Amino acid sequence: MPQLPRAVFAMNPVHLPELFPPRLMARLRSLARIDPALVVRDFGDDDVAGALAEAEVLITGWGCPPVDKDALKAAPRLRTLLHAGGSVRDWVGEVVWERGIAVSSAVGANALPVAEFTLASILLAGKDAFRLRERFRAEHVFPAIGDHAAVGNVGRRVGIIGASRVGRRVLELLRPFDFAVSLYDPYVDASEAAALGALPLPLDELLRTADIVSLHAPDTPETYRILDARRLALIPDGGVLVNTSRGALVEPGALQHELVSGRISAVLDVTEPEPLPTDSPLYRLPNVFLTPHIAGSLGNELERLGRTVVDELALLGAGLPLAHAVRRADLVNSA
């Protein structure tokens, strides 16, 4: 019987119990030789040098140090990297791809709660729930019947920016509802957009014609400030911006100007900077629903990420291809 591969954790150890609760940890230890008490925070740490020297599999998560040339020098036998988190774009160095190390990520599993959060935000925004809640808290009376004329989700126009993993899942979740959905993504052609249930539109036209705009593009040099002052001004009066992607996609000053004016509303799970300064008006505006970056996996949702890693390890042991393998080219349009 072949010997189990030697594996090492590299992440902030605070996440370990939620990613791998006891039963899942037991399964993991049946598939690899791994010490749950040994968690790498620094690839240059002498205390972990012996384990890294033997490591064939690196199981990473949030708080993992950059996997660069020095990391691979410390782990010369490494052949597989399994990430119990989202995108690996920012911390897996070019040397990993150059050395042919197989990389897998639970980014697909992490996309699920983000998409669910987005769907809830879109539905509540369409009912004007955020504004009406603030009004109800202040006035303690029901609004007049006529005040609801513009409220509702029948025929509501939803514009999705980015057919990333999250964006695609949002499009899937929107299908049962009576929305008119449009999509902007330069990597998606008309036939693929139609298959996703959306009308492909140029970005400016999507912004002009959407009641609710939801951001799902990756954070890249090409998408930096993709919503600047000019484009934010294209969103119709009374429109809603939902951002569960990254704050860098939106020009902060221009967004604050639009929100302070009351012309549009926003559901913001991400901002720039993050968190906002304590004196930011966005904390107090009635037309802003601000949450502390909670759309991604939290609490019991983290186990789904750990389970993805363990399932990949089982495939590895059986000599089968990884189900969630990441290629360098995949990172161009992923989120």
N, C-alpha and C positions, 0 to 999 in steps of 0.2 A: 504494500500500500504506500503510495507516494506521501512524502512528508508535507504537512500543511505549510503554506507560505508564512513567512515572518512578516507581521504587520505592525505598524506604529501609528498612534494618534498624533496629529499635529493641529492644535486648535486651542481656544480658550477653554480650560477644563470645566468652567461653570456650565457649559452647554452639554457636556457628556451625559449626565443622568437623564436629560430630557430626550436627547437624540437616541440614546441606547438604554432604555429602561431594562430591568433585570432579565426578562425573558428574551428580549432582543439581543442583549449583551451575551447571554448564554449561547444563543444561536451563532452569533458572530465568532465566539471563541471555539465553536465546533468547526469553523471553517478556516480559521487562521490562528497562528501562535501570536497572541497579543496580550500585553499587560495593561489592564485598564487603569492602573495606578501611574503609568508612565505616559505623560502627555507632553509633547514637544512644544515649547514656546519660543525656542531659540535654537536654530540648527547648529550654532557654534558652541552650545553648552556642553562642557565636558561630561556632565552627568548622563547625557543621552547618547554620547558618541558611540558606545558599544552597540546599542539597539539600532541606531541609524545605519551603522556599518553593515548590519545583517538584513536590514529591511528590504523586502521585495515589494511591499504594498504600503503606501502612505494613505491613511484615512484622515482627511482634512475637514475643517469646518471654520466657522467664523472665528477670527483671531489667529488664524494660521499665519506664520511669518512668510514672506515672499519665498516662493520656490524658485531659486535662482541658481547661478553657477556654484556658489558656495554650498547651497543646500544639497545639490547633486554630488558635489565632491564628498560631502559627509555621508551620502547614501549611494555608494557606487553600484549596489545591486538592485536599485529601485527600477521596477519595470511597469508598475501600475499606480495611478493616483486616483483615489475615489473621494469625491468631494460631497460632504453632507451639507450642502448649502446651495446658493444660487450660482450666478455666473462666475467662471474662473478667470475672466478677462484681465482683471487688475492685479492678480498676484501670481499667476503661473507664467514664468518667464519663457522667453523664446527658446532657451536652452532645453526646456522640457520637450518641446515639439521637435527640436533638432535631434535630440537623442532618441526619439521614437518611443517615448514613454506613453503608454495608453492612459488616457484621461477620461474620467466619467464624472458626471455631475448630477445632483438631484435638483437641478434648476427647474425641470418640468414639474416635479412635486411641489416645489416652492411657488410655482406660478399659480397653483390652484387657489390658495386662500387670497392671493392678490386679486385674482379674477372675481372671486366671490364678493370681496369687499367692494370692488368696482361696480359689480352688478347691483348690489344693495345701494350704493351711492347714486347710481343712475336712476333707479326706481324711486328713491326718496326725493331726489332732485326734481324728477318729473311731477311729483305730487306737491312740490314746493314745501316739503316738510320742514326743511331747515329754517326758512324764513317764517313760516307760520308758527313754528315752535317758539321762536324768539318773540314773536308778536303776542302769542298766547301767554307766555311768561310775564310779559310786561303789562298786558291789558286785562288778563283773567276773564276774557269773554270770547265767545265764538265770533269769527268774522261773519259779515253778512253774506248771504247766498251769492250775490253778484260778484263778490270778491274772488270766487273760485272759477271764474270763466276761463282763465288761461291755465288752469291746473289739470293735470291728467297725463297718462302715458299712451293714449291711443294716438297713433300717428306721430308721436314725438320723434324729432329728427336727432339721431345720435351719430356723431362723427368720431371714428376711431383713428388715432394717429399711431401707426406702427402695428404690423402683423407679427409681433414677437410671440413667444410662447404665451405670455399673458394676454396679449392682444387677440390671439387666435382663440384662446379659451373664453375670453369675454364675448367674442363674436358668436361662439357656440352657445353660450348661456343666454344671449339676447334673442336667439331664434324663436322661442315660444311666445314672445311678446309682440305687440302690435307697434313695433318701432320701424322707422325708416332709417336704415343703417348705411352710412357711407364710410369709406376707408381711404386713407392716404398711406401708401408705403411704396417707395420707389423700386423696391425689389419684387413687388407683386404685380403681375399683369392682370388684364381685365378678366380673363377666364378663371384665374385662381381666385380673384376677389369675388366673382360671382359664386364660385363653389363655396366660399366662406360666408356667403349670405349678405354681401355688401356691394354697394355701388362704388366703383373706384372713382376718385376725384382728385384733382390737383389740390395741394394743401390750402391755397387761398380760397378756392371755391368751397372746400369742405368747411372752412371756418365761417364763411359767409352764410352757409345754408344749414348749420347745425344749431339746434337748441342746447344740446349738451355735447361738449367736446371732452374726450377722454384720452389721455396721453399714455402710450405704451411703447414708445420708441426707446432704443438703448441709448445710453449716455456715451456718445462718441464725439470726436471733433466735428463731424458733419451735423450732428443734432444739437450741438451747443447753442443755446439761445434760439432754438428753432422757432419759439414763440417770442418774438421781440415786440416792441411797442406797435409797430405797423400791423403785425399779424394779430395781436391781441385786440386791436381796434376793429378788426374785421368780424369778431364774434358779435352777433346781434344783441341789441339791448335786451337785458333780462336773461341772457345766456348763462350757462354754467360751465366752468372748467373743472374737470376732475383730474388730479395728478397723483398717481400711485407709482410713477416711474422714478424720475430723479428731478430735483429742483433745478439742476443746471440747464434743463431744457427750456426754461422760462426765464425771461429777463426780470429779475426781482423788482427793480424800481418801476418798470412799466406795469407789472402785475399789481403792485401795491397801489399805483395811481388809479388803475381801473377799479380796484376793489374799494378803495376809499371813496371814490366818486359814487359808488353804488350802482354803476351801470351794469355790471355783471356780478355773478356770485362764483364761489369756488368751494370745492371739497379738496383739501390739501393734506395728503398723508406725508408728503415730502416737500421740503422747501430748500432755499439757498439763502443764507447759510442754514445749517441744521444743528441744533435748534435755532429758531429766530432769536434775535436780541430781545431781552425782557421788555423793552419799551416799544416793540413792534406793534403797530395798530391792528395787525391781523389777528392778534389774540382777542381783541375786543369787538371786532366788526360783526354785526348780526348776519351779514351775508357771506361769512366765511366759516366753514366747518373745518376746524383744524385738528388733526390727530397726530400723535407722536410716532410716526413711522411704524405703524402696527399692521399694515395690510399683509405683509409677508408672514411666514410661518412663526407662530408663537405658541407657547404652552404645549398642549397635547398634539398640535400640528407638527411639532418638531420630530416626533417619532416616525412620521411618514418619510422624512428625509433620511433618518437612520435606516429605516426599512429598505429604502431604495439602495443604499450602500451595501447592506447585507445581501440583498438579492443579487447585486452585481458581483459580490464576492463568491456567491454560490455558482454563478455562471462561469466565473474565472476558474474555479476549482474543477468544474466539469469540462473545461476546455472549450467553452462556447463563447461567442462574441458578446461583448458588453452591450446591454440593452440601451444604455444612456451614454454611449461614447460621445466625446466632444472632439471635433477636429478644429484646427486653427481657423479654417475658413468659416466654421459655424459661428464664430464670435462676431462676425460682421453685423448680423442682424438679429442678435439674441438679447432677451431681457427677461 
